[in-house]
Amino acid sequence: MAMLRGLVIVLVLGVFLVVAAAAQQPSPSPAKEVGTANARPSPTPVAKAEPFDSADVKTMASKCVTLDTEAGLIEVEMYPEQAPESVRNFLNMAATGLLDTTAFTRVVPGFVIQGGELYSREGKVTYEIGMRARKAVPDEPNKILHQRGVLSMARSDEPNSATTHFFILVSDAPTLDGKFAAFGRVTKGMDVVDAINKASVQNEKPDKPVRIRKATVGTCSTPAAQ
């Protein structure tokens, strides 16, 4: 009997010690409520519609662009019959103000001046402008000869890599014919183009890039005939 009582006392003491030890352990934090669905990814930004997105060839052919530069005015006519998407791209940039305050960032003496670098704009370049700067324009090689005064799309060696960069020729460049998308021609202000081309440069980078104060789209006095 004494042995049984001793066993009972040992068991009771063991239970007490277990309960006491458990009471000294830190309680787990209350479980956080788990959401019923995973977080949805942010929607992909939709590109804003631009003024000439739906314009037909006749409408675009009636438009001319005036570039009010720090060196003077340059007026250009468009050739959408030969390069509709290149013209649409250029008219949209001019109409939406994207070309305003951009600079002619590349100058090759006796050859070209190159503009359309949206990252050269004065002030902050927004996310939307950055996305627009990467918008590709399809290749449109055509029958327009790359002669003095012609505007054409700049691009890399990769197909369909043109974006916003364009160049204006100050001399004939037949090696570009049928390879690059010529899309317009200077009608007034070639003296301004020549002045920009003759500025001091280092490795095709002008020491003081000439900026486009404002680009304006208007109706041509005489529609382009090309």
Number of C-alpha atoms within 10 A of each C-alpha: 6 6 8 9 10 11 12 11 11 12 12 11 11 12 11 12 12 10 10 11 10 11 10 8 8 7 8 6 6 6 6 6 6 7 7 6 6 7 7 6 6 6 6 6 8 7 10 8 9 14 14 17 12 10 12 13 18 11 12 22 23 18 22 24 23 21 21 18 22 16 16 17 19 20 19 22 27 32 24 24 18 20 24 20 19 27 27 24 19 24 24 19 23 20 20 14 13 21 26 23 21 24 25 25 20 20 25 19 17 13 16 26 24 22 25 25 19 22 15 18 18 12 8 9 12 10 9 12 15 12 11 17 17 13 14 14 18 15 19 21 18 16 14 19 17 26 18 17 23 25 26 26 28 20 19 9 8 8 10 13 17 23 22 24 18 23 21 28 25 23 16 17 15 11 10 15 17 15 14 20 30 32 28 28 22 21 16 15 18 20 14 16 22 20 13 23 25 15 15 14 16 10 9 15 14 21 12 13 20 21 22 24 17 19 25 18 19 13 14 16 9 10 16 20 9 12
